[in-house]
């Protein structure tokens, strides 16, 4: 008979494995969507950032995506040529521009690719009570915060583990 601690460790291991699988599946999904749209996977990730958060400066996108400003400029150029974003003057800072997602184009091209998954997830959510959904939302919010913090730590350290500065 297993003790409560053994069961907790087993469940934590299952969660770790499933979260890792979700991460891998997200990467693979981005690549499939990118292939369908004739884009790069990182382009799709930046489009996701824009579609969730709205217009951003190139600097904000560089911070959020981890891309250098040069790489991000090339990415924005590709997305602009493809009709997914436009550059607009930043009303708060004349030295920068905002990268604005073109919602109609994103909806036309991306919604059909994601709609079946969204339907499946809606059906999945229906299996859970409001209390369970609240717990899951809290859990995944905390997971995302932990991942963001870990990304920041990795960016702040050199490959050998030493800190910059």
C-alpha positions as CSV (number, residue, x, y, z in Angstrom):
1,X,0.0,0.0,0.0
2,X,1.4,3.4,-0.9
3,X,1.6,6.3,1.5
4,X,0.1,9.7,0.8
5,X,3.6,11.1,0.1
6,X,4.2,8.4,-2.6
7,X,0.9,9.2,-4.3
8,X,1.6,12.9,-4.2
9,X,5.1,12.3,-5.8
10,X,3.5,10.1,-8.4
11,X,0.9,12.7,-9.3
12,X,3.5,15.4,-9.4
13,X,5.5,13.3,-11.8
14,X,2.4,12.8,-14.0
15,X,1.7,16.6,-14.0
16,X,5.4,17.3,-14.9
17,X,5.1,14.8,-17.8
18,X,1.8,16.2,-19.0
19,X,3.0,19.8,-18.8
20,X,6.1,18.9,-20.8
21,X,3.8,17.2,-23.4
22,X,1.6,20.3,-23.6
23,X,4.7,22.4,-24.3
24,X,5.9,20.0,-27.0
25,X,2.5,19.9,-28.6
26,X,2.3,23.7,-28.6
27,X,5.6,23.9,-30.5
28,X,4.4,21.3,-33.0
29,X,1.1,23.1,-33.4
30,X,2.8,26.4,-34.1
31,X,5.0,24.7,-36.8
32,X,1.9,23.1,-38.5
33,X,0.1,26.4,-38.5
34,X,3.2,28.1,-39.8
35,X,3.6,25.6,-42.6
36,X,-0.1,26.1,-43.6
37,X,0.4,29.9,-43.7
38,X,3.8,29.9,-45.4
39,X,5.4,31.4,-42.2
40,X,8.0,30.5,-39.7
41,X,6.9,29.0,-36.3
42,X,8.3,32.0,-34.5
43,X,6.2,34.2,-36.7
44,X,3.1,32.4,-35.5
45,X,4.2,32.8,-31.9
46,X,4.6,36.5,-32.3
47,X,1.2,36.7,-34.0
48,X,-0.2,34.9,-30.9
49,X,1.4,37.5,-28.6
50,X,-0.1,40.3,-30.7
51,X,-3.5,38.7,-31.0
52,X,-3.7,38.1,-27.2
53,X,-2.2,41.5,-26.1
54,X,-2.9,43.8,-29.0
55,X,-0.5,46.3,-30.6
56,X,3.1,46.3,-29.2
57,X,6.3,48.2,-29.8
58,X,9.1,46.3,-31.5
59,X,11.0,46.5,-28.2
60,X,8.2,44.9,-26.3
61,X,7.9,42.2,-28.9
62,X,11.7,41.6,-28.7
63,X,11.4,41.3,-24.9
64,X,8.4,38.9,-25.0
65,X,9.8,36.8,-27.9
66,X,13.4,36.7,-26.9
67,X,14.4,37.8,-30.4
68,X,17.1,40.3,-31.1
69,X,15.9,43.5,-32.6
70,X,17.4,42.6,-36.0
71,X,15.7,39.2,-36.1
72,X,12.5,40.8,-34.9
73,X,12.7,43.5,-37.6
74,X,13.0,40.8,-40.3
75,X,10.1,38.9,-38.7
76,X,7.9,42.0,-38.7
77,X,8.8,42.6,-42.3
78,X,7.7,39.1,-43.2
79,X,4.4,39.5,-41.3
80,X,3.8,42.9,-42.9
81,X,4.4,41.5,-46.4
82,X,2.0,38.6,-45.6
83,X,-0.7,41.1,-44.5
84,X,-0.9,40.1,-40.9
85,X,0.5,43.3,-39.2
86,X,1.0,46.9,-40.0
87,X,3.4,49.4,-38.5
88,X,1.8,52.6,-37.0
89,X,3.4,55.6,-35.3
90,X,3.5,55.2,-31.5
91,X,1.4,58.0,-30.1
92,X,3.2,57.8,-26.8
93,X,6.7,57.8,-28.2
94,X,7.5,59.3,-31.6
95,X,10.8,57.4,-31.8
96,X,9.1,54.0,-32.0
97,X,6.3,52.3,-34.0
98,X,3.6,50.0,-32.9
99,X,3.2,46.6,-34.6
100,X,-0.6,46.3,-35.0
101,X,-2.2,42.9,-35.8
102,X,-4.7,43.0,-38.6
103,X,-7.5,41.1,-37.0
104,X,-9.6,40.5,-40.1
105,X,-6.7,38.8,-41.8
106,X,-5.8,36.8,-38.8
107,X,-9.4,35.7,-38.3
108,X,-9.7,34.7,-42.0
109,X,-6.5,32.7,-42.1
110,X,-6.0,31.4,-38.6
111,X,-9.5,30.8,-37.2
112,X,-10.2,27.8,-39.5
113,X,-6.9,26.2,-38.3
114,X,-7.7,26.7,-34.6
115,X,-11.6,26.3,-34.6
116,X,-11.7,22.5,-34.3
117,X,-9.3,22.6,-31.3
118,X,-11.3,25.4,-29.7
119,X,-14.5,23.2,-30.1
120,X,-12.7,20.2,-28.6
121,X,-11.5,22.3,-25.6
122,X,-15.0,23.8,-25.1
123,X,-16.4,20.2,-24.9
124,X,-13.6,19.3,-22.5
125,X,-14.3,22.3,-20.2
126,X,-18.0,21.3,-20.1
127,X,-16.9,18.2,-18.2
128,X,-15.7,20.2,-15.2
129,X,-17.5,22.2,-12.5
130,X,-17.0,25.9,-12.2
131,X,-14.9,25.2,-9.0
132,X,-12.7,22.8,-10.9
133,X,-12.3,25.2,-13.8
134,X,-11.3,27.9,-11.3
135,X,-8.7,25.6,-9.8
136,X,-7.3,24.7,-13.3
137,X,-7.2,28.4,-14.3
138,X,-5.3,29.3,-11.2
139,X,-3.0,26.3,-11.7
140,X,-2.2,27.1,-15.3
141,X,-1.8,30.8,-14.5
142,X,0.8,29.9,-11.9
143,X,2.5,27.5,-14.3
144,X,2.8,30.3,-16.9
145,X,4.2,32.7,-14.2
146,X,6.8,30.1,-13.2
147,X,7.8,29.5,-16.8
148,X,8.1,33.3,-17.4
149,X,10.3,33.6,-14.3
150,X,12.4,30.7,-15.5
151,X,12.9,32.2,-18.9
152,X,14.0,35.5,-17.3
153,X,16.5,33.6,-15.1
154,X,17.9,31.8,-18.1
155,X,18.2,35.0,-20.1
156,X,20.0,36.7,-17.2
157,X,22.6,34.0,-17.0
158,X,25.4,33.0,-19.3
159,X,25.4,29.5,-20.8
160,X,28.0,28.5,-18.2
161,X,25.5,29.5,-15.4
162,X,27.2,32.7,-14.4
163,X,25.2,35.9,-14.1
164,X,25.8,38.8,-16.4
165,X,27.4,41.9,-14.8
